[in-house]
Amino acid sequence: MDLAPSSAIALRDLLEASHAIGADRSLVLHGGGNTSVKAEVTRVDGGVETALFVKGSGSSLATIDERGFAPLSLARVRALTPERGITQDRLADALRLAQLDTPSPEPSVESLVHAHIPQRFVLHSHADAVLALTDTPDARARAERVLGAGVAVVDYATPGVPLGEAVRACLAEREGEALIAIVVLQHGVFAFGDTAADALAAHATVVERAGRGLETQEASAPQVEEGPAALSTLADAERVAALRRAIADVAGLPVIVERHAAAPAVAALHDPALATALRRGPVTPDHVTWLGPRPAIAESPADFRDWYVAYLERHGGASDEAMRTAFPRALLDPGLGLLTVGRSPAEAQIVTEIMEHAVSVIRRAEALGGYHPADEAHVHELEHWPAQRAKLTRRDPAAPMAGRIVLVTGAASGIGRACAAAFLDRGAAVVGWDVNPAVETTFEGDRWLGQTLDVSDERAQTAAIAHAVERFGGLDVLVPAAGIFPAAEHLVDLDPRLWERTLAINVTSVVTLLRLAGPILEHAVGGGDVCVVASKNVAAPGPGAAAYSASKAALTQVARVAALEWAPLGIRVNIVHPDAVFDTALWTPELLAARAEHYGMSVDEYKRRNLLRAEVTSQKVGELVATVASDTFACTTGAQIPIDGGNERVI
C-alpha cells in the first residue's frame, strides 16, 4: 500500500490535529477519543481506492504517530450495516478484513462513525464540558439549545454497530444541512471538516459553546473538602496494605494501590449528593475500561464484589470471564481518602486522573439539575462487549511479577542495584534505598521509587516505608542488600567505632527493617518474601575481616530466626551468600590488579578463582535473588544458597 503525496500530507495534518486534542486533558484521557482522515492509496495489486485512516484502539492521541492509525477500505467499512448482516459480535472481525495493511493496529470500534461522516477529517473527544452538558436531565433539549446551529445531537448508543447506525440515520435525516459536528449524549463530540484546520475549529466551537452553557452554573459548585493527611504512622500504612490485600484477593492477582489524601473525589465522603452521583456510573461509558461501572464509596472490596455480582445478574449473569473485573478500581475510604487500583503504577495513575475529571464533570452536571450518565445497562453492555474485554486482555502485563512490590536496600550500586534491576525486568514495582542520592534516578519509569536515607536511621526508615506504601500500596518482597566491607584490620588493631558502624549497617538496620516492615509484609499478596544478601564469609571468614564476617554471620542468624517466626504467617525468608563479586564499587581496577598480582594471576584468572572457574557478577546475584523470591521457591524457607562458583573452604 502506497500513499499519494497529497495523502501523506493529509496524514501529517491528522497527526498534528490529534496531538493538539491529545495534549488537552479536559478533552481526552489515556487512549480516549479517536481521529481519522480519508485519503487515496494504491493497493499492492495496483488499484487505487479511498482508505479510512482511523486511530488504533488504545493509542494515545497525545503521542500517536503514523503507525498508530489503521488503514481501512472506506467502501468496505461503509458496507458494514445490519442490512448486510453485520452484528456487534462480528464487527471486530469485519474491521480486520477491511484493513489494507496487515501489520496495522486494531482499528477503533468507532470506525463506522468515522466512515459514515462524509467530511475528510473527523476528530472525536470526550470533552469534559460536553459531558457535563449532556450527563443531565433533558440533555437533548439543553444540548440543542446550547450548542446551536450546525451541531446535530444524537441519543446515546453503544459504540460499534449501534452508534454507527445512529450516526448514519442522523446524517440521512439532516442531509443538506451545514453540519460541523455531531454530539452523542453522555458520550462526546465528533467534529469534522474537509481540512484538519476546519475540523479543529469545529471541535473548538462545540467545546466553547458547551463551556458557555456551563459558565452560569460554575459559582454554585461546592468547594472540595480536605481529606485525610498523608500517611504519618506505620499503623496507617498497614491499613493501606491490608486494603490492597483485600482488593487483590477479590481480583485474584497482585495490584498496585495508589493513595491520595486530598483528591477532589474525597469530598464524596462528606457530600452525600456527590457520593450518590458517583455511584450512578462513569461520565462516559468509555471510562468503564479503567474505572469499572462505579467506584467503591465507604465499602469494603468484598462488599463491592457482592454489588458487582448483583450488577452482573441484572444484566445476564456472572460468568467466570465477567468476574475478572469484580474488584473496585477506585475506593473512597473514610480514614484513608482516595485509593486507585491498577496492575501497574501507570494504570493506578490513570484511574486517579479519570476520577479527578469525573468529579469535575459531575459537579457541573449537578449544578445544571442533576448528573444523569448513560444508564447501567449501557455501561454493562460496553464493559462486557468482547471487543472491550479484548482491550483488557491486551493490557494485562505479561511480566511474571507485575503488581508485586519489592523493597531493596543498597540499591544505587553493586548487588543491590542488580537486584532492583532484576525485579524491574520481571515487572515488579521497586522501592530502592541508598545513602547515595543517585538512587533517586538510578532507574527511570513509574515502577521505580528511589529514596535517599541512611538505613541505620530508624526514623528515616519509618518515613520511607510510609511513603512507599502511599505510592504503591504495600510490600511483598524485602531484599536487605545494603552493607559495608570495612578496610581489613586484625583484632588487636580493630577500631571499636568501625566495629559498631559495621554491625549497625549490616545487622541492626536489617533487624529494624524487619521489625518495621513485618506487619506490612503480613499483608503481602501471595505471601511475603525476604531474601537476605549475606556472604561467603559466614562459612569461611578471612583474617582481618572480623567486623564484616561477624556482622554477616549475625545477619544470617537473624534471617534464620525470622524464617522460624514468620513461616506461620506465610512469609518465606531465605539467604544468599555471594563471593568474589568484583563488579561492585568495593573493587577498583587498581585493587583488582594488585590482588591478582599477589596471587600470580591475571585479573581474569583472579575473577574466576573458584571451582567452576566462573565469574560471579552482580547481575547473576540479582537474578538469583529475584528467582528465590519467585514461585520457583514457593516451598522453600530458611535456605542458605551460595553463589560463589564453588569455594573449597565452604564446601
N, C-alpha and C positions, 0 to 999 in steps of 0.2 A: 504494500500500500504506500503510495507516494502522495505528498501534498503539493498542490499548486502553490506558487509564490503568494498569491492572494490569500489562500487558505492558511498558510504558515503565519502570515501577518495577523489573520483573524484569531488564530490560536494564541498568539502572543498577546493580543489585546484582551482575550478572555482571561489569560493568566493575570494580567495587571488588574483587571476588574475583580477577579477572585481574591487577589491579595488585599485589595482595598476593603472589601467587605470582611474578609477573614481577620483583618487587623483590629476590627472594632468588636469588642466582646459584648456590646449591647445588641449585636446583630446575630452573631453565631458563636456557638461554643463547641469545641472539641469534636470535630468531624461533622457538626451540624451544617445544614444548608448545602446547596449544590448549585452548580452553574453549568452552562452549556453553550455551544456555538454550532451552527450548521455550516459545513464547508465542503467544497468539492474535493474528492480524492480519486486517484487512479488505482484500481484494484490490481492484484497480481496478474489477473487474466487480461489486463489492458483496458477493461471497461471503466468508464467514468460514472460516478454516482455521488449523490449528496450524502455525507456522513453526519451523524449527530455525535459530536464530541461532548460527552457528559462526564461529570466528576465521578470517579470511582468511589464505591461505598467505603466509608471510614476515613477517607483522606481529609486533611485539614485545609480549608481554603486559605489559611494564613501562610502555609508553606508549600502548597501543591506545586508541582512542575508538570511539564508536558506528559510525563509518564503516568501521572495521576488521573488522566482522562481516558475513558473507554470509547473508542470509535465504533459507532453502531450504524448499520444501514438504516437511514431515516425511513425509507419506504417500508422496510420490514417491521420497524417498530410501530409505525402508524397503522400497520395492518393487524397489530395485536389487539383485537377488540373482542368483546364477548360474543358478538355475532359470528366471529370466526373461531370460536371455541376456546379462547384464552380465559383461564381462570387464575385466581390469586396463587394457587399452589403450583401452577405451571409457568408462572411469569419468569422466575429466575432462569429456568432452562431456556425459555424462549428468548430472553435477552442475550444469553450466552450465544445462542445460534445466530443472533443478529450481529454479533461482533465481527468487525472487519480485520482485526489484528489479534490473534490468539493470546499473545503474552500480556495483553492489556488487563487492567484490574476489573473486578466485579462491578458492573455498572450500577448506578444508583437505582433504587426501587422507584424513584420518581421520574425515570426516563420517559414514561408515557406522557407525563405532563409536558416535559420539555419538547417532546416530539410533536404534540398536538398544537402547541403555540406556534403560529406561523413566523413570527419575527426571528431574526437570525440569532440574537443573543438573549439568553434567559438567565436571570440571577434570582436565586431563591434563598431567603433567610428566615430565621425565627426571631425577627426583631422584637426586642422587649416591648417597645411602645405599641406595636401591632398586637402582640399577645395580650397586653394589659387592656387594650381596647376591645378585643374580641373574646376574652375569657370573662364575659359579663352577661347579665340578663339582657334580653332584647339586643343581643350583639349584632344581628344583621341590620336592624334599623339604625342603630348607633353607628356602625361602621359605614353604612351607605351615606349617612348624613355627614359624618366627619371626613371621610376620605374623598367624597365628591366625584366630580366628573372624571371619566377615564379609568376608573378603578371598579372592576366587577367583584362582587362578593359572592363566595360560594360556601355552602354549609360544609362542616367538617365531614371528610370521608377518609377512610383508611388509606394510607399511601399504597401505591401499587395500582391494581386494576380499578378499584372503586374511585380513587381520586382522579386517575386518568380519565375515566368516563365522566366524572362530574365536571372536569375542566373542559372536556370535549363538548359536552352538552351546553355549558355556559357560552363557549365561543360560538357555537352554532346559533344560539339564541341571540347573542349580541353582535352577530355578523354585520359588518358595515360601520360599527362604532369605532371611534378612535381611542382604543384602549391602550393604557400604558402598563397596566398591572392587573393581576388577579390576587385577591386576598382570600385565603381559606380560613374560615373561622376556627379559632383555637389551634391554629397550626402555623401560619406565617404568610409571607408575601412572595409572589412570583412576579418580578418586574421584567420588562422586555423592551427591546428596541432593535433597529436594524444595524446599529453600531454599538460597540461596548460602551461608548460615552453616553449614548441615548439610554441604554439600559441602566447604567449607573445613575443617571439623572432621574430616571423614572423611579428607581428604588429610593433614592434620597427624598423625592417628592412624597412618596407614600409614608415613609417613616416620619418626615417632618409634619405632614398633616396629622398623623396619628398622635405625635407628640403634642401638637397644639390642642388636640382634643382632650388631652390629659392635664394640661397646664393648670386649669382652674381647680383641679382636684388635689394638686400636689400638697398644698398647705395643710390639708386635713389628715395627711398620713401621720400616724403616731411615731414618736421617736423610739429608736432602738434602746432597750434597757441593757445595762451592763450584765454580763454573765458571770459565772464563777471565775475566780482568779486562776492564774497559771498554777500548775502543779507545784506545791510547796513542800509536800511530805511524801515519803515513800509509801505511806498508807494510801494516799490518793492515787499514786502510781499503781499500786497493787489493785485498786478498784478498776482502773482502766484495763489492766492486764486481764483481770477476771472477766470483764465485759467482752474483751476481744476473744477470750477463750470460748465464751458462751456463743458469740457470733459464729466462730469457726466450727463449733460443734453442730450448729444448725446448718451451716453452709457445707460442711463435710470436707473442708480444705483450709489450709492456712490463709490468713488475710492480714492486711495492713490496716491499722486503725489510726486515723489522724485526729487529734483533739484540738478544738478551737474554743477558747474560753468565752470570747465575747463576739462571736459571729452574729450577723443580723438575725439569723434564724433562731438564736437563743431566746429572743423576745417572745417566741411562741410559748415558752414555758410560763410566761406571766400574762399572756394575752390570749384568752380563750377563743376569741374570734379568729385570730391568726392561726392558732392550732387547728381549729375546725376547718379553716380554708386549706391548710397544708394537707389535711387528711383527704381532701376531695380529689387529689391527684395532681400529676405534673402539669406545668403550664402549657406544654405541648407534648403529645404522646411520644414524640421522638426522644424525649428525655428519659423515657422508661428504660432505655438501654443502659443508662448509667445509674439512674435513681431508683428504678423499680416503680411500682404503682403508687407508692407514697412513702414518706419517712416514718420511722417509729418515734412516737412522742410520749415520753414518760411511760414506756412499756418495755418489758424485757425482750430479748431476742426470741425466747420461747413463746411469749405472748404474740409477738409479731408473726411467728411461724403459724400459730393457730389461726390468726386472722387470714394469713395467706392461703392456708388450706381451704378456709371457708370461701375466700375470693375465687379460688380455682373451682370449687364446687358450684359456685353460682354461674360459672361460665364454661362448663363442660367437663370438669373432673380434674383430679390431682394425680397426673401420671408421674412416673419417676423422672422423666425429662423435664416436666413442668416444675417439679420440686427443686431443680438445680438452683433456682433463684429465690428460694423461700426464706431468705435472710434479708434483714434491713441493710440498705446501702447507706442510710443516714439515720442517726439516732439523736434525739434530744433528751438528755438526762438531766434531771434537776440539780444534781450535785457536780456534774462534770461538763455540762454545756453541750456543744455540738460535736459528735463523733462521726466521721465519714469513713467508709469502708471500701477497700479495693484489693485486687490481687497483687497490686504493686503500689508504691507511694504515688506514682503518677495518676493511677486510677482514683485513689482516695482524694487527691487534689482536684481532679475533675469533678467529683461529686460535690466537694466543697464549693467550687465555683458555680455549679449548677444550682445548688441550694441558695447561694447568695443571690443569684439572679432570680430564682423563683420567688423569694421573699419580696424582692423589689417589684416584680410584676404583680404579685398577689396584693400587695398593699395598694397599688394604683388601681387594680381592678375592684378591690373592696370599696375604695373611695368613689368609684363610679356606680355603686349599687350592689356589689357582691361579686365574689370570684366564682365563676362557673366554667371550669375547664371541660374538655371532652369527657363524656361520661365513661364510667368504669368499663363498660362493655367494649368501647373503642380502644381503651388503653390495653385491656386484656388481649384483644384481637391482635394489636400490633406487637405486644410483648411476646406472644406465643406463635406468631406467624413464623413458619420455618425459615424464611429469609432473614428475619430478625434474630432468630435463635442461632442461625449460622454466623452472624456477627459475633455473638458471644463465644462461639467455638473458635473462630479465627483469633479472637482477642485473648483467649486463655494462654497464659505463659507456658511454654514447653519446658522451661528450666526446672530441674528436679527440686530446687529449694525455693521456688517462688513463694512469697508470702511468709517465709521464715525470717526471724530477726536474730542477728548474731552480734555479740559484743566481743571485740578483740582488743586487748591491751598491747601497748608497744607497737602500734600499727603504722608508724611513719616510716619504718625501715626494717630490713632484715627479715627474720622469720615471721614477726607479727604482720608486716606488710604483705608477705607472701600468703599468709593465712587469710587475710582480708581479701586479697585478690582471688583466691580460690573460691571463697564463698560468694563473692560478687559474680564470678563466672558461672556459678550454679544458680544464679537468680535471686539470692537472698538479699535482704536489706541489711547493711552492715554499719555498726557504730564502731568507730576506731578511736582509741585513746592513746595519747602520747604526750610527753612533756615538750616535744618539739612542735611549735605552731604549724610547721609544714603539714602536720597530719590533717589539717582542715581542708587542704587542697590536694592531698595525696591521690585521691581518685575523683572523677567527675561523675555527675549524674545524681538523680534524686534518690537512689538507693544507698547513697553514701552519706554518713554524718560523721565528720571528723571533729573531735573535741580535744582541746588542749588542757591537760591537767597533770599534776603530779600524783601518781597512784598512791603515794604514801599519805595523801591528804584526804582524810575521811569525809570532810565537808564537801570537798570538790567532787569526790565520788558520788556522794548523795545527790548533789545538784545535777551532775552529768547523767545519772541514771534516770532521774525525774524528767529531764529534758528529752532523753532518748525515748522514753515511754510516751511522752506527749507527741513526739514526732512519728513514731512507728506503731505504738500500741502495746508493746510488751517486750519480752526477751525469751528466746527459745534456746540459744546456744551461748555459752561463755567460753572464751579462749584466753586464759591468762598467759600471755606470751611476753609481757614486759619483764625485763630483768637486766641486771648489770653484772659484768665479769670484771672485778677489780684487778688491778695490777698484782702480779704474783708477790706474795710476802710469806716467808716462813713464820711459823708460830711464834718464835722468840722475837720477831720484828713486827708482828701484826698490830696495826693501828686499831685501837678499840672503836674509834669513830667509824672506820671503814667496815669493821665487822658489823656494827649496829646498822649502818646505812645499807649494807648488802642484805641483811636479814629483813630490814624494813621494806625494801622494794621487792625482793624475791619471794618473801614468805608472808610477812604481816599484811602487805597490801592485798594479797590474794585472799587471806582469811577475811579481811574487811570486805572485799568484793563478794565473797560467798555469803557472808552474813547479811549484807545489804540487799543483794540481788536474789538471794534464795527464795524469799516469799513471792517474788515476781516470777521466778523461774518455775515455781509450782504450777503456774497457770500457762505454761508453755503449751503450744498446740502440738499434739502428737507426742508429748513427753519431752522433758528438758534434756539437754546435753551439756556436759562440761568436758573440755579437752585441755588438760594442763600441759604446758610445754615445760618439761623438766630438763634432764641432761644425762648423758653417759656417765658423768662424774658421780651420780648416785651410786652406781655399781662399781665404778672404777675411778676413784679420786686420784688426783695428781699432787705432787709436792708443790707447795706454795699456793694452793687453791683451797685453803681451809674454809674461808668465808663463803666462796661460791659453792663448793661441794656440800658443805653443811646446810646451806640455805636450800639447795635443790633437793637434798635428802629430806629436810623438814617439809618442804613443799609436797614431796611425794607422799609422805605420811599424812599430811592434811588431806590430800586428794583421796587416799585410801579410806580415811575416816568418813569423808563426805560420801564416798560410794556406799559405805555401810549405812549411813544415816539417811540418805536420800533415795535409796532404791525403793522403799515403800511408797514414795511419792511419784514414782515413775521417772526419776531423774537419773541418767547414767553419767558416771564420772570415770573417765579414762585418762591415761597419761602417755605421752610420747617422750622418748629420750633421744634427742638428736646428738650427733657428734660430728666434728670436723666439717661444720658448715662454714665455709670460708668466704662466701659472698655476702658477708654482713659488715657493718661499719667497724666491728672489732678488728677485722683483718685488713690492714692496708697492704698494698703491693710490696712495700719495704719489709713489713713484718713477715709476710709470706716468704719472700726471698731469703730472709735471714733464717727462718726456721727450716726451710728446705736445705739451705747450705749446711746448717748444723747437722742434719741427718745425711748429708752427702747425696741429696736427691735433687732432681729438677722440681720446679714448682708444680708441674702437672703430676709428677710422681708423688709428691708430698700430699697433694689434694686427695689422692687415691690410696693413701696409706691405710688400707683396710683389707679384710679377707677377700672381698669381692672385687677389689680394685675399682670401686665405683665412686664417682664424685657425688657427694651429698650436697644438694643445693637447697636454698631457702624455698624455692618453688616446690621441690619434692616434699619437703616437710609440710608446706602449706597444703598440698594435695592430700597428704596422709591425714592431716588434722581434719580437713573437710570430709574425708571418707569416714573417719572414725565417728564424726558427728552425723552421719547419714544412716539410712535404714539398713545399710550393709552390716552395721554393728548394733542392730536393734536388740540383740540378745547378749550384749557384752557390757559389763561394767567392772570397774576396778582393775582393768588390764593395764599392763605396762609394756609399751611397744617400742622397741629400739628402732632407730633409723640412723644407722652408723656404718653401713657397708660391712658389718661384721667386725667385732672387736674382740681380739683374743682374751683380753683381761676380763671382759664382761662375760664372754661365753664360758 
